């Protein structure tokens, strides 16, 4: 009997160890991350390259449609595409000005946060999209002014921070209080890094998610390869170094897995297409009323019909698009309803336009159909070409060192985190994961 009991205890101990490979997962997102940031040594990212060399990495990660920040970050923490998790764009179609998908309540499916809390694992997040009101123990969410509210980032966000005294605790521990100036773009990633380092040092949550944003901003403003982009990458990399130092300071390095990923790549764009100009010209948009209307998000546009599923309107718009001159038709391809369902895009739209590289769409209803624009960076494209892919690195506890894979899906990230933390599948579905995990 004692021998049977011994083997039962041994088995349960083994099963528990297998269930939770890592005590801590630090999930870092670099908005606008491109694989060359860590593959090409000319980029100023020594900490990213160190993590890559010590762990596992992917040469490219295929995102969701559209390849924009809020749907992508929600897919990272749910393992599902926008059509299933419910965050279709950065801002809902026809939402009030300035209101994006801020609230966690917009997500229709389980997240890493909800699963961590259910498993008794504490979590933290800094500037992670769609986390206002999320079940996160230490949370500085994204709820920004974004030019639509006459105040600053810190003032807008402060009421939504949990616990309410988090920033006061940070000020007491570091001797410096954060100010509105710390959230301007020149400083924001340093602020995010300092907050993340404080949360890990102070609380050692089992899951800490961190979202760095300036690389995205600089690529939008200046294009893919401007000096400002390299400066932003260098700043983010230094803050990753600060976070790694904080992990070592706590003595938790041997129990921690660091994952670095992103939401989308970037494309240089010099032309803009206005599909709603075509609809207005053909009386599908009349004043405040409309039968069909495109909602554009950078490199794609989504056709909403006032009457849900209006096939006649869809067919009319398709005819108008196919009647355009050949040089204008070459600016996009039509994504059918069947294709939208297959890739998991917004189920409310009847068709979409995937813009060709170098072209973005806009929501204007007046002016020329096609116009030249100042070179800038863009995303939102259909995820089927190199420039729009993002990246992935994993290093530390539970990761097999020296591993590389050609391609991952963004939808693989949440199941990986679940495996490392011993959390059951968020979807209840078994998923084959890439071979990056160590055997012990």
C-alpha positions as CSV (number, residue, x, y, z in Angstrom):
1,X,0.0,0.0,0.0
2,X,2.8,2.4,0.9
3,X,4.5,1.6,-2.4
4,X,1.3,2.4,-4.3
5,X,0.9,5.6,-2.4
6,X,4.6,6.5,-3.2
7,X,4.0,6.0,-6.9
8,X,0.8,8.0,-6.8
9,X,2.5,10.9,-5.1
10,X,5.4,10.7,-7.6
11,X,3.1,10.6,-10.5
12,X,1.1,13.6,-9.3
13,X,4.3,15.5,-8.7
14,X,5.5,14.7,-12.2
15,X,2.2,15.7,-13.7
16,X,2.2,19.0,-11.8
17,X,5.7,19.7,-13.0
18,X,4.8,18.9,-16.6
19,X,1.6,21.1,-16.2
20,X,3.5,24.2,-15.3
21,X,6.9,24.5,-17.0
22,X,7.5,28.1,-16.1
23,X,6.6,30.0,-13.0
24,X,6.6,33.4,-14.8
25,X,5.9,34.3,-18.4
26,X,6.8,37.8,-19.6
27,X,5.0,38.5,-22.8
28,X,6.5,41.5,-24.7
29,X,4.8,43.0,-27.7
30,X,6.7,45.5,-29.9
31,X,4.2,47.3,-32.0
32,X,5.4,47.2,-35.6
33,X,8.0,44.5,-34.9
34,X,9.7,43.3,-38.0
35,X,11.9,40.1,-38.0
36,X,14.9,42.0,-39.3
37,X,15.0,43.9,-35.9
38,X,16.6,40.7,-34.5
39,X,17.8,39.0,-37.7
40,X,19.8,41.8,-39.1
41,X,22.7,42.9,-36.9
42,X,22.6,46.5,-38.3
43,X,19.6,47.1,-36.2
44,X,20.5,48.4,-32.6
45,X,18.8,45.5,-30.7
46,X,21.5,43.6,-28.7
47,X,19.1,42.3,-26.1
48,X,16.7,41.0,-28.8
49,X,19.6,39.2,-30.5
50,X,20.7,37.8,-27.1
51,X,17.3,36.4,-26.4
52,X,17.2,34.9,-30.0
53,X,20.6,33.3,-29.6
54,X,19.8,31.8,-26.2
55,X,16.3,30.6,-27.1
56,X,14.0,30.0,-30.1
57,X,12.8,32.3,-32.8
58,X,10.7,32.5,-35.9
59,X,11.7,34.1,-39.2
60,X,8.2,35.4,-39.7
61,X,4.8,35.4,-37.9
62,X,1.6,35.5,-39.9
63,X,-0.9,37.9,-38.4
64,X,-4.7,38.2,-38.6
65,X,-6.9,40.3,-40.9
66,X,-6.7,43.2,-40.6
67,X,-3.1,43.5,-39.5
68,X,-3.7,46.3,-37.0
69,X,-2.9,46.7,-33.4
70,X,-6.1,46.0,-31.4
71,X,-7.4,42.9,-33.2
72,X,-3.8,41.6,-33.3
73,X,-3.2,42.1,-29.6
74,X,-6.5,40.5,-28.8
75,X,-5.6,37.5,-31.0
76,X,-2.2,37.2,-29.2
77,X,-4.0,36.7,-25.8
78,X,-7.0,34.6,-27.0
79,X,-5.4,32.5,-29.8
80,X,-8.4,33.3,-32.0
81,X,-8.9,35.6,-35.1
82,X,-11.0,38.8,-34.9
83,X,-14.1,37.1,-36.2
84,X,-14.2,34.9,-33.1
85,X,-12.9,37.2,-30.4
86,X,-15.0,40.3,-31.5
87,X,-12.4,43.0,-31.7
88,X,-12.6,43.7,-35.5
89,X,-10.6,46.9,-35.9
90,X,-8.9,49.4,-33.6
91,X,-12.2,51.3,-33.3
92,X,-15.7,49.9,-33.8
93,X,-17.4,50.8,-37.1
94,X,-19.3,54.1,-36.6
95,X,-18.1,54.4,-33.0
96,X,-18.3,57.9,-31.3
97,X,-15.2,60.0,-32.1
98,X,-12.3,59.0,-30.0
99,X,-13.7,55.7,-28.7
100,X,-11.7,52.7,-29.6
101,X,-11.9,49.2,-28.4
102,X,-10.7,50.2,-25.0
103,X,-12.7,47.8,-22.7
104,X,-12.0,44.2,-22.0
105,X,-15.8,43.6,-22.2
106,X,-15.5,43.9,-26.0
107,X,-13.7,40.5,-26.1
108,X,-16.2,37.7,-26.6
109,X,-13.9,34.8,-25.7
110,X,-11.6,33.8,-22.8
111,X,-8.3,35.5,-22.5
112,X,-5.0,34.7,-20.8
113,X,-6.1,37.1,-18.1
114,X,-9.3,35.3,-17.3
115,X,-7.5,31.9,-17.5
116,X,-4.7,33.0,-15.2
117,X,-7.1,34.3,-12.6
118,X,-9.1,31.1,-12.7
119,X,-5.9,29.2,-12.1
120,X,-4.8,31.4,-9.2
121,X,-2.0,33.0,-11.2
122,X,-1.4,36.7,-10.7
123,X,-1.1,38.9,-13.8
124,X,0.1,42.3,-14.8
125,X,-0.1,44.4,-18.0
126,X,1.4,47.7,-19.2
127,X,-0.2,49.5,-22.1
128,X,-1.8,46.3,-23.5
129,X,-4.7,47.1,-25.8
130,X,-8.3,46.2,-24.8
131,X,-7.6,45.9,-21.1
132,X,-9.7,48.5,-19.4
133,X,-11.6,46.6,-16.7
134,X,-9.8,43.4,-17.4
135,X,-9.2,40.9,-14.6
136,X,-5.5,41.8,-14.3
137,X,-4.0,42.3,-10.9
138,X,-1.5,45.0,-11.8
139,X,-2.8,46.9,-14.8
140,X,-1.9,50.1,-16.6
141,X,-4.3,49.8,-19.6
142,X,-4.5,51.7,-22.8
143,X,-7.1,54.4,-22.5
144,X,-5.6,57.4,-24.2
145,X,-6.7,60.9,-25.3
146,X,-5.5,60.2,-28.9
147,X,-6.1,63.9,-29.8
148,X,-9.9,63.6,-29.3
149,X,-10.0,64.5,-25.6
150,X,-8.5,67.7,-24.3
151,X,-6.2,66.2,-21.8
152,X,-3.1,63.9,-21.5
153,X,-2.5,60.2,-21.5
154,X,-1.8,59.9,-17.8
155,X,-5.0,61.8,-16.7
156,X,-7.2,59.8,-19.1
157,X,-5.8,56.5,-17.9
158,X,-5.4,57.0,-14.2
159,X,-9.0,56.2,-13.3
160,X,-8.7,52.8,-14.9
161,X,-5.4,51.6,-13.3
162,X,-5.6,48.6,-10.9
163,X,-4.9,48.7,-8.1
164,X,-5.7,52.4,-7.8
165,X,-2.5,53.1,-5.9
166,X,-0.2,51.3,-8.3
167,X,1.6,54.5,-9.5
168,X,1.9,55.8,-5.9
169,X,3.6,52.5,-4.9
170,X,5.9,52.9,-7.9
171,X,6.8,56.5,-6.9
172,X,7.5,55.4,-3.4
173,X,9.7,52.5,-4.5
174,X,11.6,54.5,-7.2
175,X,11.6,57.9,-5.6
176,X,10.2,59.5,-8.8
177,X,6.5,60.1,-9.6
178,X,5.3,59.8,-13.2
179,X,4.1,63.0,-14.9
180,X,2.2,63.7,-18.1
181,X,5.5,64.4,-19.9
182,X,6.5,60.8,-19.3
183,X,3.8,59.7,-21.7
184,X,4.8,61.8,-24.7
185,X,6.0,59.8,-27.6
186,X,9.7,60.7,-27.1
187,X,9.5,59.1,-23.6
188,X,6.7,56.7,-23.6
189,X,8.6,53.4,-24.1
190,X,11.1,54.4,-21.3
191,X,8.0,54.9,-19.1
192,X,6.5,51.5,-20.2
193,X,9.8,49.8,-19.5
194,X,10.2,51.3,-16.1
195,X,6.6,50.4,-15.1
196,X,7.0,46.8,-16.3
197,X,10.3,46.5,-14.4
198,X,8.7,47.8,-11.2
199,X,5.7,45.4,-11.5
200,X,8.0,42.4,-11.9
201,X,10.3,43.4,-9.1
202,X,7.6,44.3,-6.7
203,X,5.0,41.6,-7.3
204,X,6.6,38.8,-9.6
205,X,3.3,38.1,-11.4
206,X,3.0,34.7,-13.1
207,X,2.0,36.5,-16.3
208,X,3.2,40.0,-17.3
209,X,2.3,41.5,-20.7
210,X,4.1,44.6,-21.9
211,X,3.3,46.6,-25.1
212,X,6.0,49.0,-26.5
213,X,4.6,51.5,-29.0
214,X,7.0,54.0,-30.4
215,X,8.5,51.8,-33.3
216,X,4.9,51.8,-34.7
217,X,4.6,55.6,-34.4
218,X,7.9,56.3,-36.1
219,X,7.3,54.0,-39.0
220,X,3.9,55.6,-39.5
221,X,5.5,59.0,-39.5
222,X,8.7,58.4,-41.5
223,X,8.5,55.0,-43.3
224,X,10.1,51.7,-42.6
225,X,13.8,52.5,-42.5
226,X,14.1,56.1,-41.3
227,X,16.7,56.9,-38.6
228,X,13.9,57.6,-36.2
229,X,12.8,54.0,-36.4
230,X,16.2,52.7,-35.4
231,X,16.2,55.2,-32.5
232,X,12.9,53.8,-31.4
233,X,14.1,50.2,-31.7
234,X,17.2,51.1,-29.7
235,X,15.1,52.6,-26.9
236,X,12.8,49.6,-26.7
237,X,15.7,47.2,-26.7
238,X,17.2,49.1,-23.8
239,X,14.0,48.8,-21.8
240,X,13.9,45.1,-22.5
241,X,17.3,45.0,-21.1
242,X,16.0,46.8,-18.0
243,X,13.2,44.3,-17.6
244,X,15.7,41.4,-18.0
245,X,17.9,43.0,-15.3
246,X,14.8,43.2,-13.0
247,X,14.1,39.5,-13.5
248,X,17.6,38.7,-12.5
249,X,17.5,41.0,-9.5
250,X,14.5,39.0,-8.1
251,X,16.3,35.7,-8.5
252,X,13.5,34.4,-10.8
253,X,15.6,34.2,-14.0
254,X,15.7,30.4,-13.9
255,X,11.9,30.2,-13.5
256,X,11.0,32.7,-16.2
257,X,10.2,32.6,-19.9
258,X,10.4,35.7,-22.0
259,X,8.4,35.9,-25.2
260,X,8.8,38.8,-27.6
261,X,6.4,39.1,-30.5
262,X,4.5,41.8,-32.4
263,X,1.3,42.7,-34.1
264,X,2.2,43.5,-37.7
265,X,5.0,44.6,-40.0
266,X,5.1,47.7,-42.1
267,X,4.8,48.8,-45.7
268,X,5.9,52.1,-47.2
269,X,2.9,53.7,-48.9
270,X,2.8,56.6,-51.4
271,X,-0.8,56.4,-52.8
272,X,-4.3,56.5,-51.2
273,X,-7.5,55.0,-52.5
274,X,-11.0,56.4,-51.4
275,X,-13.6,53.7,-52.1
276,X,-16.4,55.6,-50.5
277,X,-16.0,58.3,-53.2
278,X,-17.1,55.7,-55.7
279,X,-20.1,54.7,-53.5
280,X,-21.2,58.3,-53.1
281,X,-20.9,59.0,-56.8
282,X,-23.2,56.1,-57.4
283,X,-25.8,57.0,-54.7
284,X,-24.9,54.3,-52.2
285,X,-24.0,57.1,-49.8
286,X,-26.3,60.1,-49.8
287,X,-25.8,62.7,-47.1
288,X,-26.1,61.0,-43.7
289,X,-27.9,58.0,-45.2
290,X,-26.1,55.1,-46.8
291,X,-26.8,51.7,-48.3
292,X,-23.3,50.4,-48.3
293,X,-20.1,52.0,-46.8
294,X,-16.5,51.0,-46.6
295,X,-14.6,51.2,-43.3
296,X,-10.9,51.5,-44.0
297,X,-8.0,50.5,-41.8
298,X,-4.7,51.3,-43.6
299,X,-4.1,48.5,-46.1
300,X,-7.6,47.2,-46.2
301,X,-11.3,48.3,-46.4
302,X,-14.4,46.5,-45.2
303,X,-17.8,46.8,-46.8
304,X,-20.6,47.3,-44.3
305,X,-24.2,47.3,-45.5
306,X,-26.9,49.1,-43.7
307,X,-29.2,46.1,-44.1
308,X,-27.1,43.2,-42.7
309,X,-26.0,40.8,-45.4
310,X,-27.4,42.9,-48.2
311,X,-26.4,40.8,-51.2
312,X,-27.8,43.2,-53.7
313,X,-25.7,46.0,-52.3
314,X,-22.6,43.8,-52.3
315,X,-23.2,42.8,-56.0
316,X,-23.7,46.5,-56.9
317,X,-20.4,47.5,-55.2
318,X,-18.6,44.6,-56.9
319,X,-19.8,45.7,-60.3
320,X,-18.7,49.2,-59.6
321,X,-15.2,48.1,-58.6
322,X,-14.8,45.8,-61.6
323,X,-15.9,48.6,-63.9
324,X,-13.0,50.8,-62.8
325,X,-10.1,51.4,-65.2
326,X,-7.5,48.7,-65.2
327,X,-4.8,50.9,-63.5
328,X,-7.2,51.6,-60.6
329,X,-8.3,47.9,-60.3
330,X,-4.6,47.0,-59.9
331,X,-4.5,49.0,-56.6
332,X,-6.5,46.3,-54.7
333,X,-8.0,42.9,-54.8
334,X,-11.5,42.0,-53.7
335,X,-11.7,39.6,-50.7
336,X,-14.9,37.6,-50.9
337,X,-17.2,36.7,-48.0
338,X,-16.0,33.1,-48.2
339,X,-12.3,34.3,-47.9
340,X,-13.3,36.5,-45.0
341,X,-14.9,33.6,-43.2
342,X,-11.8,31.4,-43.8
343,X,-9.3,33.9,-42.4
344,X,-11.6,34.8,-39.5
345,X,-12.3,38.5,-40.2
346,X,-15.3,40.5,-39.2
347,X,-18.4,38.4,-39.9
348,X,-20.6,41.5,-40.3
349,X,-19.0,42.6,-43.6
350,X,-19.9,41.3,-47.0
351,X,-16.6,41.9,-48.8
352,X,-13.3,43.6,-48.3
353,X,-10.5,45.2,-50.3
354,X,-7.0,44.1,-49.7
355,X,-4.8,47.0,-50.9
356,X,-1.7,46.3,-52.9
357,X,1.7,47.1,-51.3
358,X,2.3,50.9,-51.3
359,X,-1.4,51.7,-51.3
360,X,-3.6,52.6,-48.4
361,X,-7.4,53.1,-48.2
362,X,-9.1,56.0,-46.5
363,X,-12.7,56.9,-45.5
364,X,-13.1,60.1,-47.5
365,X,-16.3,60.5,-49.5
366,X,-15.2,63.6,-51.4
367,X,-12.2,64.3,-53.6
368,X,-10.3,62.1,-56.1
369,X,-10.7,58.4,-56.0
370,X,-6.9,58.0,-56.1
371,X,-4.3,60.4,-54.8
372,X,-0.6,60.6,-54.2
373,X,0.5,61.0,-50.6
374,X,3.7,61.7,-48.7
375,X,5.7,58.5,-48.1
376,X,4.7,57.0,-44.7
377,X,4.5,53.6,-43.2
378,X,1.3,51.6,-43.1
379,X,-0.2,48.3,-42.1
380,X,-3.6,46.7,-42.0
381,X,-2.9,44.6,-45.2
382,X,-3.9,41.1,-45.9
383,X,-1.3,38.9,-44.1
384,X,0.2,37.2,-47.1
385,X,3.5,38.9,-47.9
386,X,6.9,39.4,-46.2
387,X,6.8,43.0,-45.2
388,X,3.6,42.7,-43.2
389,X,4.7,39.7,-41.2
390,X,5.8,40.2,-37.6
391,X,8.3,38.3,-35.4
392,X,8.7,36.0,-32.5
393,X,11.4,35.1,-29.9
394,X,11.1,32.9,-26.8
395,X,13.9,32.4,-24.3
396,X,14.3,31.0,-20.8
397,X,12.6,28.3,-18.8
398,X,10.9,25.6,-20.9
399,X,12.3,26.8,-24.2
400,X,14.7,24.7,-26.3
401,X,17.8,26.8,-27.0
402,X,19.1,27.1,-30.6
403,X,15.7,26.4,-32.2
404,X,14.4,28.3,-35.2
405,X,11.2,27.9,-37.2
406,X,10.4,29.4,-40.6
407,X,7.0,30.5,-39.8
408,X,4.5,30.8,-37.0
409,X,0.9,32.0,-36.7
410,X,0.0,34.7,-34.3
411,X,-2.7,32.4,-33.0
412,X,0.1,30.1,-31.7
413,X,1.2,32.5,-29.0
414,X,-1.7,32.1,-26.5
415,X,-1.5,28.3,-26.5
416,X,2.3,28.5,-25.9
417,X,1.7,30.7,-22.9
418,X,-0.9,28.3,-21.6
419,X,1.4,25.4,-22.0
420,X,4.2,27.2,-20.1
421,X,1.9,28.2,-17.3
422,X,0.0,25.0,-17.1
423,X,-3.3,26.7,-18.0
424,X,-5.9,24.7,-19.9
425,X,-6.5,25.6,-23.5
426,X,-8.5,28.8,-23.8
427,X,-10.6,27.4,-26.7
428,X,-10.9,23.8,-25.3
429,X,-9.3,22.7,-28.5
430,X,-6.0,20.8,-28.7
431,X,-3.5,22.6,-30.9
432,X,-0.2,21.3,-32.3
433,X,2.5,23.7,-31.2
434,X,5.9,24.4,-32.9
435,X,8.8,22.3,-31.5
436,X,10.4,25.0,-29.4
437,X,9.9,23.5,-26.0
438,X,12.6,21.8,-24.0
439,X,12.0,18.1,-23.0
440,X,12.4,18.7,-19.3
